[in-house]
Amino acid sequence: MPPQAVSYFVFDIESVADGNLISKVRYPSENYTPEKAIEVYCRERLEQTGSEFIPYTYHLPISVAVIKVGMDLKIIDIVTLDPPEFRPHVITKHFWEGWRKYKMPTLVSFNGRSFDIPLMELSAFRFGIGIPDWFNLNARTYEQKRNRYNQAAHFDLQEVVTNYGASRLNGGLNLMANLLGKPGKMGIAGHMVQELYDKGELGKINDYCRCDVLDTYFVLLRTKVLCGDISLETEQALVRDAMEWLEVHAEKHPVYGEYLTQCETWENPWQES
């Protein structure tokens, strides 16, 4: 596949807390095991914020799913990085090197501006990976890849829908997917990833990541309708093409079959009955 064939990288990342780092930074005198450090910090977070979620600064990426999308918005391929080992340092390297290899396509995420991209930047820092094409700090401000409003570099769907944080999108990607008749959460939620990782169930985590990135892709298509870039008829044709693509590849990745069985027909109010 020629690198120039890919115009968009639609991606999703799953990560887990780094218990060793938490122990060293937050509890240096306690000699906590990694597991104990995570447990204690989760309890603190719950008391302080009402959520056990640990900030991305203490996370490691353990699953990244990418949909390679052409200029015509059709799916070219769906991949996860560094299978079957799923090593954080290799995942990070492959993510940034893949983006550069394919001529820096537009990154597409859902809430990637505040979580996924900062995590991958900090992981590159941690593992000593240079990403000068992303940190093009000498460019004019509006041409810098990391500029919040540079949608050609990073199209964060949540940012677009909420007008860059002017409103709160209660329900997140799960809600947006369900508005389109897509499954959203399929038995696994983000808070379950740490437990699955501790059990060594990386396959389940990567299947979950593949489903999340599919939801993100379908939200991208409807957002393109919202922005006037494509018509509703074009979007519906692209959805049908994507469903056929998943059917073809479901034998290799059975989770696509599960995804399809949980999809509902979007009720088009403009279609004559």
N, C-alpha and C positions, 0 to 999 in steps of 0.2 A: 504494500500500500504506500503510494508516494506521500511524503509528509504534507505536501501542499493540499492534499485532498481533505484534510480535516480543518474545519473552521471553528468548531466549538469543542471544548472539553467540559462536558457536564460531569460533575464529580460529587462524591460523598465520602466522608471520612468517619470511621469509628476509632475510638481511642480508649485507653485505660489509664488509670492513675499509676504513677511511678512511686510505689511505696518507699523505695530506698531514698529517693529525693525528698519526699515528704518527711521522712524520719530525720534526715540530716538537716534540713532547712528549718522545719517547724519544731522538732523535738530533739535537739542535739544532745540533751543531757538525760534523755529518758531511755536510750538504748532499745527503742521499739523495733520489733521486726517489721518488715514492709507491710505485712497484713494488718498488724496492730496499728501502725501509723495511719493507714487508710481508714480503718475502723474509727479511730479517735477523731480524725479530721472530718469524716463524714458526720459524726455526731455533733461536732462543733458547728459545722455548716448548717445542719438542720436547726440547731438552736438559734443561730444567728440570722439565717435567711429564710428558713422554712423549707429548704431544699438540701438534700445531701450532696448535690452535684459539686464536684471539686473543680476549681478553675483550670482552664486549659494549660496554664503555665506549669502545672504539675503532671501533664499528660504525655503519653507516647502514642503515636499513630500505629494501629495494629491491623487496620483494614482500609484500603482505599479502592473504591470502584469508580471507573471512568467510562463514560459513554463517548465514543468518538463520533462526532456529528458533522456532516458535510454542510456546505453552503446552502444546500437545498433543505436543510433541517432533517434529513433522513439519517437514521442510525447506520453507521458504518460498522461499528464493533463495540462490544462491552468487555472490559477487562478488569481484573483485580491485580494488584501489584505484589510481586514477589511470592507467588504461590509455589509450593505449599508451606514454605517456612514463615512468610509474613513477618520478616524482621524489620523493626522500626527504622533502622538506619538505611536499609536497602529500599524500603518503601519510600522514604523521603527522597533519596537520590533518584529513584526511578520516576517519581512524580515530577520533579523539577527538570530532570533531563528529558523526559518524555515531552513535557510542555515545550522545551526549546527545540527538540528534534522535529516536532510538527509545526515549526515556524511560529511559535507563541500564539496558538489559537485563543479565542476568548474563553476564559474560565467562567463556568456557569455553576452557581451554587445556590443553596437556600440557607441563608444566615451564615454564609461562609466568611463574610466580612468581619464578623465579631468572634468567630470560633475557628473554622477550618483553616483559613489562610494564616491567621496568626500562629496557629499550632504548627503548620508546616514551615513557616518562617523560623520559629523558635527551634524546631527540630533540625533545620539546616544549620542554625547557629550551634546547637549542641553537638552535631556530628561533623562539623567542619566542612560543610558543603557550600561552595560559592554559587550564588545565583545573581550575577551582575545584571542579567537582562531583566530581572524582576526589580532589583534595587537600582534602577536607573536614575539615581538621585541628582545627576547633573543635567537631566533634561528639564525643559520648562515644566512648571508645576502641573499644568493640566495634561501634559504628555507623560508624566510619570506613571508607571504601571500601578503603583500602590495608591495613587490618588483616589479618594473615595468616590469621586464622580466620573472616573474613567471607565465607562461601561464597555468600551472596546477591549479593555484588558480583563475586567472582572464584572460580570453581570450577575449581581446578587439579587435573586428574585424577591427575597423578603424586603430588601432595601427599596426596590421599585414599588412594590405593593403598598408599603407603609410610608412612602414619600420620605425615605431616609430617616425613619424613626419618628416621624411626626405623629403616627398613631401606633397602637399596639395590636399585633396580630395574634389574638388569643386563638390557640388551636394549631398554629404553626403549619408545617408541611402536611401533617396528617389531615388537617381541616381542608387545606387547598386541594389535596389529592381527592378527598371524598366529594368535594364540590364537582369534580370531574368524573365521578364514578370509578375512581381508582381505589385500590385497597387501603392505602395508608399503612398504618401499623398492622403487621400480620403475625400477631402472637408474640413478637419480641419488641421491646421498647429500649430506648437508649440506656436507661438505668440498669438494664439486665446484662449489658455487655461485659462489665467487670466480672460478674459471676460466671458467665460463659467462658471468659478468657481464663479465669482461675481453674476451670474444669478442663481446659485444653480443647474447647469446642470451637476452634477457629473456623471450621467449615460453616457452622451455623451463623457465626458473626459475618462472614463474607457473603453468605446468602442474604442475610438481613441488609447488608450494605448494598447489594445489587438491587434489591427491591426499593430501597430508599432512593437510589439514583434514578431508577425508572420513574418513580413519582416526580422527582425533580425534573426529568425530561418532559413529562407531560404538562407540568406546570409551566415550563419554559414555552411550550407551544401555545398554551392559552394566553400567556403573557405577551407573546408576539401578536396575537389577535388583539389584545387590549391596547397595545401600542400602535396598532395599525400597520404592522409590518407584513402580516399575512391576513388573508380572509378566513372566516370561520370554515368555509368549504375546504380551503387548503389545509387548515388544521385537522379537520376530520379525516381527510385523505391521508395525512401523515400519521394520524393515530391508527388508521387501518393498516398502513404499511408496517408500523411498529409492532402491532399485534401479530401480523404474519411473520415478521422477523423473529419474534419470541417463540412462536409455534415451531419454526424451523429449528431453532437452537435449544428447544426444551429437552431434547434427548440428552444432550451433553450437560445441560444445567437444569435439572428437574424443577428448581425453584421458579423458573419462568412459567412452567405449567401451573404451579400453585398460584402464582401471581395472576395468570390469565383466568383461572377459575374464580378468583375473588373480584375480578373486574365486573362492573355493572355497565349497562348501556347508558350513556349520558343522554338524558331526555332533552332533545333539541326543541325549544319552544317555537322556533321559526320554521320548523319543518311541517309541511302540510300532512295531516293525518289521512 
